[in-house]
Every structure is written in structure tokens, then in C-alpha cells.
Amino acid sequence: MTYTKDLQQWLQQTVWLSPEAIAKDRKWYIVDAAWKTLWRVAVEVAKKLHGKHKPYYCDMWDCGDNVIIINAEKITVTWNKMVDKIYYKHTWWKGHLRETNFQSLLKKHPQRVFEFAVRWMLPKNKLRKQKLKRMRVFVWSKHPYAQFSPEVLDAK
């Protein structure tokens, strides 16, 4: 009898939010990536996208926030990763393993560098695509989301 009473009290104390309430509570953050280390910025962005900073966080809900990254082409990396780091892609045809180093990917598609970095920091489940859709990456310092008045996220 006491177990069911304790369980009922616990369920009454727990906050269960609807998806509409979670979507209404989403905040906007902006990160200036100019001359900052890629992985330090990616960690902060992944935390905000995942929603672990919220008091009602639950791993089965998509309760993260929106993040805008500006100046993506001015990112830096440590050591010799600019030349040594290689991204692989396989076309699933025999002998079609494509490889691109960090420097050429940063020149051609600076947005993909952040997408790759943040994607592997999020949990590997069905919500990962939804969380990545809330990350917007821009090469320049202007963005069309000023109407949401984003808070500045300071990534060291």
C-alpha cells in the first residue's frame, strides 16, 4: 500500500509537458564562431540543441532550443587538423570511398563542418534529425532570424 502511495505522490510531483508547451518554450541562441575552436563551439551548441540545460529535460522528448551559428568560415582547429583531419563518405559502390580533408571542406562547405561536428555529439536516435534542423549555420555575420532576438551564447 505504501508503495502505490509513494508512486502516486511521485507522479503528481513530476512535471509532464505537452509537445506544444515545449515548442512554445524554445529559446533562440546565437554563436559567433569567428576565431574559436570548432569542438568547443560544437559542444556548447550540442548541449543547447539536446536540451539538457532545461529543468524538465527528458531523453525521449525533443526539448532543446534553436541555435544560430555565424561566421562559420572563420573557425579554427587545434594542432594540424586543418590538413590531417579527413572526412570519409562511401557511395556503396565497390571502390568508391571518397575522402576530403578539413581544409577543402571548410573552403567549399563551411556549414557541413559544423553539421558533422554537432551530429556526432548528439545521441544516435530518431530525434537527432529533428534536433539538427534547429541549428542554422551561416558563413557571414548576417542572418534572417533577428526577429526572434536571440541570446548570445558564449562558447570559449
C-alpha distance (Angstrom), angle and dihedral (degrees) to the residues before:
residue distance angle dihedral
M1 . . .
T2 3.78 . .
Y3 3.80 91.3 .
T4 3.80 92.9 58.7
K5 3.81 91.0 45.4
D6 3.79 90.8 51.9
L7 3.77 90.5 47.4
Q8 3.80 92.0 50.5
Q9 3.80 91.1 50.0
W10 3.78 91.2 49.1
L11 3.81 92.1 50.3
Q12 3.80 90.2 49.8
Q13 3.81 91.5 51.9
T14 3.80 95.3 46.9
V15 3.80 116.0 92.9
W16 3.80 113.1 -131.3
L17 3.78 113.6 -174.4
S18 3.76 129.0 -165.0
P19 3.82 119.8 -121.9
E20 3.82 89.1 -111.5
A21 3.81 91.5 56.2
I22 3.80 91.0 48.5
A23 3.82 92.0 49.9
K24 3.80 90.8 49.4
D25 3.81 91.3 51.9
R26 3.83 95.4 54.3
K27 3.80 115.1 124.0
W28 3.80 129.3 -155.7
Y29 3.80 122.3 -125.1
I30 3.79 129.8 -173.3
V31 3.81 125.9 -154.9
D32 3.79 124.4 -166.9
A33 3.80 103.7 -149.5
A34 3.80 96.3 -173.2
W35 3.83 111.1 135.2
K36 3.81 93.6 -11.6
T37 3.79 127.6 124.8
L38 3.80 113.2 -94.8
W39 3.80 98.1 -134.4
R40 3.81 95.1 47.7
V41 3.79 90.9 52.6
A42 3.81 91.8 44.3
V43 3.81 92.2 53.1
E44 3.81 92.6 53.7
V45 3.80 91.8 45.6
A46 3.82 92.1 49.1
K47 3.82 90.9 51.5
K48 3.80 91.9 53.5
L49 3.80 93.6 44.3
H50 3.79 91.8 48.6
G51 3.82 93.8 48.9
K52 3.79 99.3 -135.4
H53 3.81 90.4 139.0
K54 3.82 91.7 66.3
P55 3.82 121.4 94.8
Y56 3.81 92.6 -133.3
Y57 3.81 95.3 49.5
C58 3.79 115.8 152.1
D59 3.78 123.0 172.8
M60 3.81 93.5 -135.5
W61 3.83 92.6 56.6
D62 3.77 128.5 73.4
C63 3.80 96.4 -131.2
G64 3.81 101.8 147.1
D65 3.80 129.4 120.1
N66 3.81 135.6 -113.1
V67 3.81 118.1 -94.7
I68 3.81 129.2 -163.3
I69 3.81 118.6 -162.6
I70 3.80 117.7 -163.4
N71 3.82 131.1 -172.7
A72 3.80 92.3 27.7
E73 3.79 94.5 164.1
K74 3.82 92.6 60.9
I75 3.81 94.8 62.7
T76 3.81 119.9 128.2
V77 3.78 132.9 -150.1
T78 3.79 132.2 -157.4
W79 3.79 128.2 -107.6
N80 3.81 115.4 -9.4
K81 3.79 97.2 -34.8
M82 3.80 90.7 121.7
V83 3.83 88.4 73.2
D84 3.82 104.2 16.2
K85 3.82 102.1 48.2
I86 3.79 111.0 92.5
Y87 3.80 129.0 -168.4
Y88 3.81 116.4 -151.2
K89 3.79 129.5 -153.0
H90 3.77 126.1 177.7
T91 3.80 122.2 -157.4
W92 3.85 90.4 -159.2
W93 3.77 90.6 -117.5
K94 3.77 116.9 118.5
G95 3.82 110.8 -88.0
H96 3.83 94.4 4.2
L97 3.79 101.3 121.4
R98 3.81 106.4 144.4
E99 3.77 120.6 -159.1
T100 3.78 131.0 -170.2
N101 3.77 127.7 -179.2
F102 3.79 122.9 -131.8
Q103 3.79 95.8 -107.4
S104 3.80 96.2 56.0
L105 3.82 92.4 43.1
L106 3.80 90.1 51.6
K107 3.81 90.7 52.2
K108 3.81 95.7 46.7
H109 3.83 103.4 32.9
P110 3.83 115.0 9.1
Q111 3.82 90.2 171.5
R112 3.80 92.3 62.7
V113 3.79 92.1 57.3
F114 3.81 89.3 63.6
E115 3.78 93.2 40.9
F116 3.81 91.3 54.8
A117 3.80 93.4 44.4
V118 3.81 96.4 48.3
R119 3.82 95.6 38.3
W120 3.80 93.2 64.9
M121 3.80 92.2 47.0
L122 3.80 92.9 59.1
P123 3.82 121.7 78.3
K124 3.79 115.8 -87.6
N125 3.80 99.7 -116.0
K126 3.80 141.1 104.5
L127 3.80 93.4 -77.9
R128 3.81 95.3 60.9
K129 3.82 94.4 87.3
Q130 3.80 91.8 50.3
K131 3.79 91.3 49.9
L132 3.80 92.8 48.8
K133 3.82 90.9 51.9
R134 3.80 88.5 64.6
M135 3.82 91.6 60.2
R136 3.80 114.4 88.4
V137 3.81 118.6 -169.4
F138 3.81 123.3 -164.8
V139 3.79 129.0 -174.8
W140 3.80 92.8 -151.5
S141 3.81 130.9 51.5
K142 3.82 95.9 -110.0
H143 3.78 121.4 84.9
P144 3.82 134.4 175.7
Y145 3.82 95.0 -128.3
A146 3.82 99.4 80.9
Q147 3.80 89.4 113.3
F148 3.82 89.8 73.0
S149 3.85 91.3 55.7
P150 3.82 96.4 -135.5
E151 3.80 121.4 -148.2
V152 3.79 117.2 -119.7
L153 3.80 111.9 -108.2
D154 3.79 110.8 -155.2
A155 3.79 110.3 -145.7
K156 3.78 111.2 178.8
